[in-house]
Amino acid sequence: MSVEPQTDAPESAKSAPAEQPQQPEQHDVTFSFDRTTHYRVRERVFRPDCFEVHDENNNAILSIVGKVIDRSGQKVMFWKDTQHRLFKMTEEWNSWLQRMYMFEYRTKQVFTIQKKGSLPFFGRGVVLVWKGKGTDSTPCLQMNTTGGRSRITVTDIASGRVWATMKRSMFGPRRLFTGADYYRVSVRPGVHVPFIMMLCVCADEQYTDFNR
């Protein structure tokens, strides 16, 4: 599966800290690095269903676009320059479970995302991720939230390894005057960057769309 950490990052994906990472071709398995990399995920002002991901050099590398009026809550991630689609997220509105599904276009892999405690306002600060559609199996990832989502930690359940940390801006001018969310995301070595960016948006939507 392409989202799992790799021992050695592809040569095309390695870069020195001062260099801009090169985006992979469509056939590349992962977009990962041999060091921790940092990104900013910005919700578009006046377009609450759209996000942009900026790299360490403040270049917009990924876009997540959703429809304002869409009961499925569909959002699609694609490379900013090539428009090549990577992931699609949909929400399950026709049940109390309030699940999300994340689909990877390349591998056709589906992930199920759900916050612990399915009723609004009663869920705990943990979002779980399962491989496949449904929650009958053991979850593969756990996202722990603290301080009103001021910090989200993504952990691989099997190994206990932290894959990424997401820090949400709580009181900045952008947040206070526009209501748009803003995250600083650190991705650990060998972890597929677009996968983590999409998880960040999914975690944000688990709270905002379901009022939890």
C-alpha positions in Angstrom: 0.0 0.0 0.0 1.4 3.3 -1.0 0.7 5.2 2.2 2.9 3.1 4.5 6.3 4.5 5.4 9.2 3.4 3.2 12.7 2.6 4.5 14.3 4.5 1.6 12.6 7.4 -0.1 12.8 7.5 -3.9 15.8 9.4 -5.4 13.4 11.8 -7.2 11.7 12.6 -3.9 14.9 13.4 -1.8 15.9 17.0 -1.4 18.1 19.1 0.8 16.3 21.3 3.3 16.9 24.4 1.2 15.6 22.9 -2.1 12.1 22.7 -3.3 10.8 19.0 -3.3 10.2 17.7 -6.7 6.7 16.2 -7.3 6.6 12.6 -8.5 5.3 11.3 -11.8 1.9 9.8 -11.9 3.4 6.3 -11.7 5.4 6.9 -8.6 4.3 4.9 -5.5 5.0 7.4 -2.8 5.8 11.1 -2.3 8.0 10.9 0.8 11.3 12.1 2.1 14.2 10.8 4.2 13.7 13.6 6.7 10.8 15.3 8.5 9.2 17.9 6.2 6.8 20.7 7.1 3.7 22.0 5.4 0.8 24.4 5.8 -2.8 23.5 5.1 -5.0 26.5 4.6 -8.7 26.6 4.3 -9.7 29.0 1.5 -11.3 32.2 2.8 -15.0 32.4 1.8 -14.6 28.9 0.3 -14.9 26.6 3.3 -14.9 23.4 1.2 -11.5 24.1 -0.4 -8.0 23.9 1.0 -4.5 24.5 -0.3 -1.2 22.8 0.9 2.0 24.9 0.9 5.5 23.4 1.2 8.5 24.8 3.2 9.2 27.3 0.4 5.6 28.6 0.5 4.8 27.1 -2.8 1.2 25.7 -3.3 1.7 22.1 -4.2 -1.7 20.5 -3.5 -5.3 21.6 -3.8 -8.4 20.0 -2.1 -11.6 21.1 -3.8 -15.1 20.5 -2.6 -18.6 21.5 -3.7 -20.5 24.0 -1.5 -23.9 22.2 -2.0 -23.2 18.5 -1.9 -24.7 16.1 0.6 -21.9 13.7 0.1 -19.3 16.3 1.2 -17.1 15.2 -1.7 -13.6 16.7 -1.8 -10.9 15.8 -4.3 -7.1 16.3 -3.9 -4.9 16.9 -6.9 -1.4 18.2 -7.7 -1.6 22.0 -8.2 0.5 22.1 -11.4 -0.6 18.9 -13.2 -4.2 18.6 -11.9 -3.5 14.9 -11.4 -6.0 13.5 -8.9 -4.7 11.7 -5.8 -7.5 11.2 -3.3 -11.3 11.6 -3.0 -13.2 12.0 0.3 -16.9 11.4 0.8 -19.1 11.6 3.9 -21.8 9.2 4.9 -24.8 11.3 5.8 -27.5 8.6 5.6 -26.8 7.1 9.0 -26.0 7.9 12.6 -22.5 6.5 12.1 -21.3 9.7 10.3 -18.4 8.0 8.6 -16.0 9.3 6.0 -14.5 7.3 3.1 -11.1 8.2 1.5 -10.4 6.7 -1.9 -6.9 6.6 -3.4 -7.1 6.9 -7.2 -3.9 5.0 -8.0 -4.4 1.9 -5.9 -8.2 2.0 -5.6 -7.7 1.6 -1.9 -10.6 2.7 0.3 -10.1 4.0 3.9 -12.9 4.4 6.5 -12.6 7.3 8.9 -14.7 7.8 12.0 -14.5 9.6 15.3 -14.9 7.6 18.5 -18.5 8.1 19.7 -20.8 8.5 16.8 -23.3 11.0 18.4 -22.7 14.7 18.0 -21.0 16.4 20.9 -20.4 13.1 22.7 -17.4 11.7 20.7 -14.0 11.5 22.3 -11.0 13.3 20.9 -9.9 10.3 18.8 -10.4 9.7 15.1 -9.7 6.2 13.8 -8.8 5.0 10.3 -9.5 1.6 8.8 -8.3 -0.1 5.6 -11.3 -1.0 3.5 -14.9 0.0 3.8 -16.3 -0.5 7.2 -15.1 -0.8 10.8 -15.2 -4.5 11.5 -11.5 -4.9 11.3 -8.8 -3.5 13.6 -8.1 0.2 12.7 -4.7 1.0 11.2 -4.2 4.6 12.3 -5.3 6.7 15.3 -5.5 10.5 15.3 -5.5 11.9 18.9 -6.7 15.5 19.3 -6.0 17.8 22.3 -7.0 21.3 23.3 -9.9 21.8 20.9 -8.0 20.4 18.0 -5.0 22.6 18.7 -2.8 19.5 18.1 -3.5 16.3 16.2 -1.1 13.4 16.3 -1.3 10.6 13.7 0.0 7.3 15.0 0.4 3.9 13.3 -1.4 1.5 15.7 0.6 -1.6 14.9 4.0 -0.1 15.4 3.2 2.8 17.7 5.2 5.1 15.4 4.0 8.7 15.0 3.5 9.5 11.3 2.7 13.2 11.6 1.6 16.0 13.9 -0.9 18.7 13.0 -1.0 22.0 14.8 -4.1 24.1 14.3 -4.0 27.9 14.6 -6.5 28.9 17.2 -6.3 32.7 17.6 -4.5 34.1 14.5 -6.0 37.0 12.5 -7.0 34.6 9.7 -8.9 32.4 12.1 -10.5 35.2 14.1 -11.6 37.4 11.2 -12.5 34.8 8.6 -13.2 31.6 10.5 -10.9 29.7 8.0 -8.8 26.9 9.6 -5.1 26.8 9.3 -2.8 23.9 10.1 1.0 23.4 10.4 1.7 19.8 9.5 5.0 17.9 10.1 5.4 14.6 8.3 7.9 12.1 9.5 10.5 10.4 7.2 9.1 7.8 4.7 5.4 8.8 5.1 3.3 9.6 2.0 2.8 13.3 2.2 -0.5 13.7 0.2 -2.1 10.9 2.3 -1.3 12.9 5.5 -2.6 16.1 4.0 -5.9 14.5 3.1 -6.1 13.0 6.6 -5.7 16.5 8.0 -8.7 17.7 6.0 -10.7 14.6 7.0 -10.0 15.2 10.7 -11.0 18.9 10.3 -14.3 17.9 8.6 -15.0 15.2 11.2 -15.4 18.0 13.7 -16.8 20.9 11.6 -19.3 19.0 9.3 -20.6 16.8 12.1 -20.5 19.5 14.8 -18.3 17.6 17.1 
